[in-house]
Amino acid sequence: MKRAEDGSNNIAFAVCFQCVKTICNIYPNKSLIEEAANALRKYLESFNSNAKYMGIKGLSYIYKQDPKLVENYQLIIVDCLESKD
């Protein structure tokens, strides 16, 4: 996941998103979920609208496993939702 979170293109975003989805659905592990949430932060703060969407969608998977962890991203999510795009 470290290589994919470079975020320089849509393929990297997609690979990391699938890693997050897998971590949350197949084998939920607290430390892996925290790492996945940290990887999504970069996507939420991106200028790329598709990346922001994938970051929010990824957090929805994390929310199902650990709602408290997503609370840390509340302000970033609001900023994404207030974006013109």
C-alpha positions in Angstrom: 0.0 0.0 0.0 3.0 2.3 0.6 3.9 2.3 -3.1 0.3 2.9 -4.2 -0.3 5.9 -1.9 2.2 8.0 -4.0 -1.0 9.3 -5.6 0.6 10.6 -8.7 -2.1 9.0 -10.9 -5.6 7.5 -10.9 -4.2 3.9 -11.0 -2.3 4.5 -7.8 -5.5 5.9 -6.2 -7.4 2.8 -7.3 -4.9 0.3 -6.0 -4.7 2.0 -2.6 -8.5 2.2 -2.5 -8.8 -1.6 -3.2 -6.3 -2.2 -0.4 -8.4 -0.2 2.0 -11.5 -2.0 0.9 -9.8 -5.4 1.4 -8.4 -4.5 4.8 -11.9 -3.5 6.0 -13.9 -6.3 4.6 -11.7 -9.5 4.5 -9.6 -9.3 7.6 -10.3 -6.3 9.8 -7.4 -5.6 12.1 -7.1 -2.5 14.2 -3.6 -1.5 13.2 -4.2 -2.2 9.5 -7.4 -0.1 9.6 -5.5 2.8 11.2 -2.8 2.5 8.5 -5.5 2.5 5.8 -7.1 5.6 7.3 -3.8 7.4 7.3 -3.3 6.5 3.7 -6.7 8.0 2.8 -5.8 11.4 4.4 -3.6 12.2 1.4 -6.6 11.5 -0.9 -8.9 13.7 1.1 -6.5 16.6 0.9 -5.8 16.1 -2.8 -6.8 18.6 -5.5 -8.1 15.7 -7.6 -11.9 15.4 -7.2 -11.8 11.7 -8.0 -9.3 11.1 -5.2 -11.4 13.1 -2.7 -14.4 10.9 -3.6 -12.4 7.7 -3.2 -11.1 9.0 0.1 -14.6 9.6 1.4 -15.8 6.3 0.1 -12.8 4.6 1.7 -13.6 6.2 5.0 -17.1 4.8 4.8 -15.6 1.3 4.9 -13.4 2.3 7.8 -16.5 3.7 9.6 -18.2 0.3 9.5 -15.2 -1.1 11.4 -14.2 1.8 13.7 -16.5 4.8 13.8 -14.3 6.6 16.3 -11.3 6.6 13.9 -13.3 8.5 11.3 -14.2 11.2 13.8 -10.6 12.4 13.4 -11.3 13.2 9.7 -14.5 15.2 10.3 -13.2 18.6 9.4 -11.4 17.3 6.3 -14.7 15.6 5.1 -16.6 18.8 5.6 -14.0 20.7 3.5 -14.4 18.1 0.8 -18.2 18.4 0.8 -18.0 22.2 0.6 -15.7 22.1 -2.4 -17.2 23.5 -5.6 -16.5 20.4 -7.5 
